Amino acid sequence: MPPLNLPSLGRPPKLLVPFLVGAAGLGAFALVVTGQQQVKQLQQQLMAAHQQLTQLQQENQELSGRLQGLEGERKDLDRRLSGLREQLTSASAELDRSKTALKDAEERYTKLTDERSQLQTQVATLTSQRDDASKKVQQMEEENAQLQKTASRLRERFALLDRDYRTLSDKMSQVVEAAQRVTVGGAVLPQDPMAPPGIAADTDTSLDRGIVELPPIVVRKDQAGTSLPIRGRVIQADETHNFVVIDQGSDDGVRAGMMLSIVRSGATVGRVNVIRVRSHLSACDIIRSSTPGPLQMGDMVVESGS
């Protein structure tokens, strides 16, 4: 505490000296007490500061430990980051390889797709060709079967015609033998009353069995030079084998391929196509589409003109 500044009163009186000395002592005591209090406060502040320093040192040690731990973690993180960077680099390289492989795979897929489309087109074409070939084979098989049936029917018809031919040849031979027995010097041989109309006794019988030789076609003409129309009769009708035999032949103007009409009671009942011709005998196919009913022996045969 600073000393008191008292006003100067000149020379103090003697009674005031002890008082002044006492007051000065009290002031010094007060100053001592105040100084002790301040020292005590300073000591307390010093102790508090020491405690704070100790606490700060402890915290500093803790922070140092934590800092060391963080540095260790940072080093660990750096190592892990380095490893991740290496993995990232490897993954990037692998990704580039994968992209290249994917591009190659896409190109191969596109190529395979195009090849598949081409193969599908070829398969469709081959399938169509196979179906067409199958249809043709089936058609050929049907035609072959039909031809076999036709050949079988023709063989049967040929056998029947050959049988009829041999029968007629035998009859004509008998007629010739009978005529030779009754012929009188150069007379014309009469026709056999049992033979079909139009078959003369001099009909050619020199054909070998199983061989059909067609004589040349001879068309009769009258004195005016015009050919006479074909007129005859059905002497045999075979509905089973679809043919007829007529009593007109090459000497009467009949030729193979000629179309003839069958007439009964003045009405046309059918049409036939000439397939084999002899001198006075012809075999004809029945045209079913133009024949509503069965043909009979005795039906008239006339030239249809087409």
HULIN-V754524 format. One line per field, one symbol per residue. phi: phi as a letter, one per 20 degrees, with the letter a starting at -180 (. if undefined). psi: psi as a letter, one per 40 degrees, with the letter a starting at -180 (. if undefined). burial: b if it has 24 or more other C-alpha atoms within 12 Angstrom, else e. A space follows every 50 residues. Layout:
phi: ???
psi: ???
burial: ???
//
This chain:
phi: .fffeeffdnfffffeffffffffffffffffffffffffffffffffff ffffffffffffffffffffffffffffffffffffffffffffffffff ffffffffffffffffffffffffffffffffffffffffffffffffff fffffffffffffffffffffffffffffffdfdkmfffffffeffgnee feffcefffncddefffcdfcefendfeffbacedbccffdmbcddedcf fdnecfnfecdddclndfdrcccfdcccgcbbdceeeffdcfcfecfnff ccfenb
psi: hiihgihheahiiddedddddddddddddddddddddddddddddddddd dddddddddddddddddddddddddddddddddddddddddddddddddd dddddddddddddddddddddddddddddddddddddddddddddddddd dddddddddddddddddddddddddddddddehhgeihhiihdeiiiehi eeihfehihehhhhiihhhiiadeeiiiihhaihehhgddefiihifiad eeehiheihiihhhfeiheiiihhdihadfhihiihhdeehdaiiiheii hihee.
burial: eeeeeeeeeeeeeeeeeeeeeeeeeeeeeeeeeeeeeeeeeeeeeeeeee eeeeeeeeeeeeeeeeeeeeeeeeeeeeeeeeeeeeeeeeeeeeeeeeee eeeeeeeeeeeeeeeeeeeeeeeeeeeeeeeeeeeeeeeeeeeeeeeeee eeeeeebbebbbebbeebbebbbebbeebeeeeeeeeeebebeebbebbb bbbbbeeeeeeeebbeeeeeeeeeeeeeebbbbbbbbbeebbbbbbbbbb bbbbbbebbbbbbeeeeebbbbbbbbbbbbbbbbbbbeeeeeeebbbebb bbbeee
//
